Amino acid sequence: MDNDAQSVMHYMRHDKIKGSIILVLLLLSLFLFVKTVGEIKSYRFIGGGVPATNTITVSGVGEVFAVPDIGSFSFSVSEEKVTVKEAQAEATRKINVALGLLRGANVEERDIKTTAYNVYPQYTYIREICKPGFPCGGGKRELTGYNVSQTISVKIRDIDKAGEILAEIGSVGVTNVSGLNFTIDDEDELKRDARREAIDDARTKAKQLARDLGVKLIRVVSFSEGGGYPVYARSFDLAIESTVFGAGGLEAPEIPVGENKITSNVSITYEIR
């Protein structure tokens, strides 16, 4: 009975080892099969497989239009006084009044940003007069005062208030208002739409070209995109004298926003056969 039991155990171990080896071989074969299929399928994708020798390249253009939902502009205050302290005090006073108007119009703090603050001396060049009507060979530069300027950029999320805010900012004696642009807060989806339109345009051209040449499109070899830049509705600059706005201000201008155009240009290379 002992010999019979040992024989049974020997055969059982032998069968177990044999089964394990078979299982490993099956798993290895399955892995190699999946790997091979994956490599074959990859030939269908961009740049996959053997480099293409016969190709055609087509371009496509896509355009998307949308009404802007954000307006942005900047304004500056510049003051010149005998001392830095005096210039800073007057510039600060006007800036603080302008900021108060913006906050009163519910412009958010995150949409108000200082983009420049400068303090620099002002000089006058004086030439000496040796004889009446005849200046001497030299001269000297004299310090006459200091200039302090501060520039603020503003983003307006309620475009309907753009004209009103511009008029109010001008009424506090700012030096200039410039760069009013209308943009779209979230342009990503619009850019994707423009890209899809451009790809469809290129694909249509490629199919027509393939028919004309009597060839067949096999796969995409390369793809590139450029020119996806928004074209803003409008922009204008206002050169503003503080004395003009100090005398009663301006009537709020009407600000048409129009439409923005987002363009995508793509280039696609196809392998042909």
Secondary structure by P-SEA (a helix, b strand, c coil): caaaaaaaaaaaaaaaaaaaaaaaaaaaaaaaaaaaaaaaaaccccccccccccbbbbbbbbbbbbbbcccccccbbbbbcccaaaaaaaaaaaaaaaaaaaaaaccccccccccbbbbbbbbbbbbbbccccccccbbbbbbcbbbbbbbbbbbbccccaaaaaaaaaaaacccccccbbbbbccaaaaaaaaaaaaaaaaaaaaaaaaaaaccccccccccccccccccccccccccccccccccccccbbbbbbcbbbbbbbbbbbbbcc
